Amino acid sequence: MSVLWGTLSAFTSPLLMTIGFIIWDKLWTGSAFSLNMYKCTLSALLSLVASLLSRHFGADADAEDSSSLSALRSAPAPCLWLVLSAFIGITVGDLLWLQALKALGARRTIVVDTSKPAMAAVMGKLLLGEDLSWPG
C-alpha cells in the first residue's frame, strides 16, 4: 500500500505545483511576502492537525518514544538549529523564489522546477560520486 501512496504522491505533486504556479501567475494580486505568509500559516496549521492525528491514531501512541517532543527533550540544541534553518529557508528562500516566479512567469518557472530533480541527480554523481540507478 505504501508504494501506491508514494506513486500517487509522486504524480500528484507536480500537478498541484503547476496549478499553484498558474494561480499565482494569473490570480494572485498580493505581494510575494503575503503569499509566503499565507502558505506558511496554512502549512503550519495542516502540520499541527497531522501531528495531532498521528499521535491520536498512531499504533503506539502511549509509548514515550512516539512523543513528538522526545527529540527536543533529548537533544534541544540540534532541534533548535533545525527549526532556525527551516524558518530561514522557508521565509527567505520562498520569498526570493516567489519574487522570481513573479518576474519569470509560471511557464518558465515550471520548466526550471521540473528540471531540478534531474540536475540534482547529475550533480550528486559529479560532485559526490553517487550512483545513479532506477528504483526497485
Disulfide bonds with the S-S distance in Angstrom:
none
